[in-house]
């Protein structure tokens, strides 16, 4: 375990959206779907986060269309998957402790 810092909600959903290869617009759509429209990633936020995640080695370029739009697909790496699982465990601990303590009151 690398004990990464807690992920922002946006980073969490970007990583989750890349469990299968996906492109920028697909990530935005998947995040909207998963959150019931509550979290809408802006293009600037998304592509800044993608560059950060590429630098960390948490995602990789999966494919790139060479035609006019040059649509790029990204995919989560093993390191990114580990960070995602660590965050899921952290969030589960928060939920478990909150539920346990509120039942004791």
C-alpha atoms as one frame of an Amber mdcrd trajectory, in Angstrom:
protein
   0.000   0.000   0.000   1.307   3.423  -0.896  -0.973   5.349   1.502  -1.715
   8.105  -0.971  -3.417  11.304   0.069  -7.213  11.180  -0.095  -8.431  11.594
  -3.661 -10.651  14.441  -4.684 -14.088  13.366  -5.802 -13.251  14.326  -9.373
 -10.047  12.252  -9.443 -11.908   9.321  -7.883 -14.551   9.372 -10.628 -11.988
   9.875 -13.398 -10.085   6.784 -12.242 -13.332   4.855 -11.871 -14.355   5.888
 -15.396 -11.083   4.522 -16.757 -11.447   0.957 -15.485 -12.314   0.369 -19.127
 -10.643   2.580 -21.768 -12.452   5.861 -22.239 -11.961   9.288 -23.838 -12.472
  12.717 -22.279 -16.106  13.195 -23.230 -16.826   9.610 -22.168 -15.286  10.325
 -18.743 -17.525  13.369 -18.338 -20.596  11.333 -19.339 -19.685   8.385 -17.087
 -19.192  10.711 -14.118 -22.568  12.333 -14.740 -24.165   8.879 -14.971 -22.521
   7.548 -11.799 -23.373  10.646  -9.738 -26.871  11.124 -11.100 -25.791  14.434
 -12.622 -24.495  15.810  -9.303 -20.850  16.059 -10.405 -20.144  17.642 -13.765
 -16.479  17.807 -14.712 -15.526  20.822 -16.792 -13.180  20.267 -19.727 -10.392
  22.357 -18.168 -10.631  20.492 -14.876 -10.744  17.135 -16.640  -7.761  17.666
 -18.910  -5.686  19.213 -16.111  -6.454  16.131 -14.007  -5.662  13.793 -16.910
  -2.240  15.405 -17.337  -1.612  15.072 -13.585  -2.681  11.412 -13.607  -0.471
  10.705 -16.635   2.495  12.292 -14.805   1.809  10.139 -11.727   1.602   7.016
 -13.859  -1.953   6.305 -12.658  -3.360   6.337 -16.196  -1.875   5.740 -19.613
  -2.755   6.693 -23.166  -4.633   3.695 -24.540  -5.221   4.812 -28.135  -5.314
   7.934 -30.244  -7.243   8.624 -33.435  -4.913  10.106 -36.009  -7.752  11.665
 -37.992  -8.998  15.219 -37.630 -10.156  15.242 -33.984  -7.319  13.172 -32.536
  -9.574  11.650 -29.889  -7.473  10.047 -27.159  -8.556   7.157 -24.972  -7.031
   6.599 -21.567  -6.890   3.572 -19.262  -6.102   3.117 -15.580  -2.722   1.531
 -14.719  -1.904  -0.894 -11.898  -0.680   2.052  -9.794  -3.897   3.949 -10.506
  -5.981   0.914  -9.622  -4.069   0.595  -6.330  -4.739   4.265  -5.522  -8.424
   3.769  -6.379  -8.707   0.688  -4.149  -6.943   2.485  -1.288  -9.451   5.317
  -1.570 -12.350   2.867  -1.617 -11.009   1.261   1.567 -10.581   4.688   3.193
 -14.134   5.676   2.297 -15.470   2.348   3.573 -13.708   2.914   6.901 -15.328
   6.349   7.174 -18.750   4.848   6.523 -18.247   1.926   8.902 -17.058   4.140
  11.746 -19.831   6.672  11.207 -22.510   3.997  11.169 -21.055   2.202  14.175
 -20.796   5.327  16.320 -24.178   6.761  15.379 -25.819   3.460  16.334 -24.198
   3.658  19.780 -25.824   7.023  20.532
